[in-house]
Amino acid sequence: MGTANVTGSLPAVKADGTTPATPSDCSGINIYRAAGTGSPVKVGAAVITGSNFAFQDPGLAPGSYEYGATALNVDGAESAISPLFPAVVPATDQLLGPPTIVNVAIS
């Protein structure tokens, strides 16, 4: 099992693409996860600190995932989803490399 740690920054502009946005314009960040070729589904809300956000997604089975985020304005309207960012949880039973022998004593 693995945990994805998703971090990012709040929108720099409003939906018109030109008007600057401030942290007070954003009331929340929703996090979406897609597995394999599936569509992204909402998995939770991020914690906002200043102009950044963070989210932990624990208990992931080994595999490939993609994460995206949406921003909520003060009226609760949700933005379009961000571009998806890939994440891979490695298999927990991966083989180890060989050990290193540092000494053999003969008695």
N, C-alpha and C positions, 0 to 999 in steps of 0.2 A: 504494500500500500504506500501511497505517497501523498504529499500535500503540495498543491500549487499555491504560490504566493504571488498574487496579482497586484501590481502597483502602477500608478500613473498620475497624471496631473489633470486638473479640472480644465474645462474648455477655455481657450484663450479668446475666442470670439463667439458672438451670438449666432443664431441660425442664418442670419443674412450674410455671414462670412466676413463682414467688415467692422461691425460694431464691437469694440472690446467688451469682454465679459469679466466680471469680478467674482471672487469666491462667494459673495453674498447672492449672486444670481443663480447659483446652483444649490438646490435643496437636497440632492442625493445623487448617488451613482449606483446603477444596477449592473451586476456582473452576469454575463451569459457564457455558457460553455457548450461547445459542440464536440462530440466524440465521433471519430471516423468520418463518414460522409454525411452524418446527420445535421439537422438544422440546429442553430444555437437555442438553448433554453435558459431561462433565468434561473440562476442558482443562489442568488442572494444580493444583499446590498453592501457596498463598501463602506468603510469608515473614512470619513473626511477629516483631514488635519491640515488647516491652512488652505493651500491651493493644491494639495496632493490627496490621493486616496490609496487605500490598501484593503486587500481582501484575502482571506485564506480559505482554500477549498480542500479540506482534509479527506482521507479515506479513499483516494483514487486508486483504482486497479491499474496495473501496468498497461500502458497503451499511449496512443497519441490523442491529444486534445487541442482545442483552439479556444481562446478566450476573447471576448469583446465586452464593451461597456457602453452604456447609455447614460446620458445626463438628464436629471429632472430639474425643471425650473421651479421657481417659487410657487407656481400655480399647479405643479404636479405633472405638467406636460413632459413627455419623454422624447428625447432626441432620437435621431437615427442611430443605429449601432455603429460603433467604431470598426475600423478594419480588424479582422481577427488575428490574434497573435498565437503562434504555435507553442505547445509545451508537450514534453514527452516524459512519462513516468517510466523509468527503467524497470525491467523485471527484477524481482528481489532475489532470484535464484541464479544470477549470472555467475559463471565460473570465475574463480580467482586465478591470477597468474601463479606460477610456481613459487614456492618459498625459496628463500636464500639460505644456504648452509654457511655458517660462519666459522665452524671449527669441527673437526673430527679427531677425537683423541683415541689412541690405541694403548691398551694396557695389557 
